[in-house]
């Protein structure tokens, strides 16, 4: 893995789970990780309930747009994570592939999306601890 690991979150529509995961990783890891998200059949917009649920924790994903999954996105990523949605990534040697089994927030209200959001945060925190732990502050 490079000095700065890269992670690709994949879900069919790239409109809910993968967008929340990418936002959490960006928010929690900052510039220690390169973050991408994509889907094999991207939706027209990010799920409004996912936007609202993330806004509740101070993360704005309202400007995000679903993106198409490309072979290059997979090639350029160290870790490819599918979101339990049955989507698959092209497989390349040396990449790490994970599947996080998460409920689909599509068509659900913000009340149903909150626990999914929180589960994603927990998974992202574990991922960060593994691939990009915070460096201890240097003491003088």
C-alpha positions as CSV (number, residue, x, y, z in Angstrom):
1,X,0.0,0.0,0.0
2,X,1.3,3.5,-0.9
3,X,2.1,6.1,1.7
4,X,-1.4,7.4,1.2
5,X,-3.8,4.4,0.8
6,X,-6.8,4.7,-1.5
7,X,-10.2,3.3,-0.9
8,X,-13.1,2.8,-3.3
9,X,-16.6,2.4,-2.0
10,X,-18.9,0.6,-4.5
11,X,-22.7,0.3,-4.5
12,X,-25.0,-0.2,-7.5
13,X,-26.5,3.3,-7.5
14,X,-23.7,5.1,-5.6
15,X,-26.5,7.1,-4.0
16,X,-26.6,6.1,-0.3
17,X,-24.3,3.7,1.5
18,X,-21.2,4.3,-0.6
19,X,-21.7,8.1,-0.5
20,X,-22.0,8.0,3.3
21,X,-19.0,5.7,3.6
22,X,-16.9,8.0,1.4
23,X,-18.0,11.0,3.4
24,X,-17.2,9.4,6.8
25,X,-13.8,8.3,5.6
26,X,-13.0,11.8,4.3
27,X,-14.3,13.4,7.5
28,X,-12.5,11.0,9.9
29,X,-9.2,10.4,8.1
30,X,-8.7,13.7,6.4
31,X,-5.9,13.7,3.9
32,X,-4.4,10.5,5.2
33,X,-6.6,8.5,2.7
34,X,-7.6,9.0,-0.9
35,X,-11.4,8.3,-1.2
36,X,-13.5,7.4,-4.1
37,X,-17.0,6.0,-4.6
38,X,-18.9,4.7,-7.6
39,X,-21.6,2.4,-8.8
40,X,-22.3,0.1,-11.7
41,X,-25.7,1.8,-12.4
42,X,-25.4,5.2,-10.7
43,X,-28.6,7.0,-9.7
44,X,-29.7,10.4,-10.6
45,X,-28.9,11.9,-7.2
46,X,-27.7,11.1,-3.8
47,X,-30.5,9.7,-1.6
48,X,-32.1,12.8,0.2
49,X,-32.5,10.8,3.4
50,X,-28.7,10.0,3.3
51,X,-28.0,13.7,2.8
52,X,-30.2,14.6,5.8
53,X,-28.7,11.8,8.0
54,X,-25.2,13.0,7.3
55,X,-26.1,16.6,7.8
56,X,-27.3,15.7,11.3
57,X,-23.7,14.8,12.2
58,X,-22.3,17.9,10.5
59,X,-21.2,16.3,7.2
60,X,-22.5,17.9,4.0
61,X,-22.9,15.5,1.1
62,X,-25.5,17.6,-0.7
63,X,-23.2,18.5,-3.6
64,X,-22.1,14.9,-4.2
65,X,-23.3,13.1,-7.4
66,X,-23.4,9.4,-8.2
67,X,-20.5,8.3,-10.4
68,X,-20.0,5.3,-12.7
69,X,-17.7,2.5,-11.6
70,X,-14.7,2.3,-13.9
71,X,-11.9,-0.2,-14.2
72,X,-9.4,2.6,-13.6
73,X,-11.1,3.5,-10.3
74,X,-10.5,-0.1,-9.1
75,X,-6.9,-0.2,-10.5
76,X,-6.1,3.1,-8.7
77,X,-7.5,1.9,-5.3
78,X,-5.7,-0.2,-2.7
79,X,-9.0,-1.3,-1.0
80,X,-12.3,-1.8,-2.8
81,X,-15.4,-2.1,-0.5
82,X,-18.8,-3.2,-1.7
83,X,-21.7,-2.3,0.4
84,X,-23.7,-5.5,0.6
85,X,-25.6,-4.6,-2.5
86,X,-24.5,-7.4,-4.8
87,X,-22.3,-5.2,-6.9
88,X,-18.9,-6.5,-7.9
89,X,-15.6,-4.9,-8.8
90,X,-13.2,-6.1,-11.5
91,X,-10.5,-8.1,-9.6
92,X,-6.9,-7.2,-9.8
93,X,-4.0,-8.9,-8.0
94,X,-2.7,-7.0,-5.0
95,X,-6.0,-5.2,-4.2
96,X,-7.9,-5.9,-1.1
97,X,-11.6,-6.5,-1.5
98,X,-14.2,-6.3,1.4
99,X,-18.0,-6.5,1.4
100,X,-19.8,-4.7,4.2
101,X,-23.3,-6.2,4.6
102,X,-25.5,-3.1,5.1
103,X,-29.2,-2.5,4.8
104,X,-30.2,-0.6,1.7
105,X,-31.4,3.0,2.6
106,X,-33.2,3.5,-0.8
107,X,-36.8,4.6,-0.3
108,X,-36.5,4.9,3.5
109,X,-36.8,8.0,5.6
110,X,-34.0,9.5,7.7
111,X,-35.2,7.6,10.8
112,X,-34.3,4.3,9.0
113,X,-31.1,5.7,7.5
114,X,-29.6,6.8,10.9
115,X,-28.6,3.3,12.1
116,X,-27.1,2.5,8.7
117,X,-25.1,5.8,8.9
118,X,-23.9,4.9,12.4
119,X,-22.9,1.4,11.3
120,X,-21.0,2.7,8.4
121,X,-19.1,5.1,10.8
122,X,-18.1,2.2,13.0
123,X,-16.9,0.2,10.0
124,X,-14.9,3.2,8.6
125,X,-13.3,3.8,12.0
126,X,-12.1,0.2,12.0
127,X,-10.8,0.6,8.5
128,X,-8.9,3.8,9.4
129,X,-7.3,2.1,12.4
130,X,-6.0,-0.6,10.1
131,X,-4.9,1.3,7.0
132,X,-4.2,4.9,8.1
133,X,-3.8,5.2,11.9
134,X,-3.1,8.7,13.2
135,X,0.5,9.3,13.7
136,X,1.5,10.2,17.3
137,X,2.3,13.9,17.7
138,X,6.0,14.6,18.0
139,X,7.1,15.9,21.4
140,X,9.6,18.6,21.8
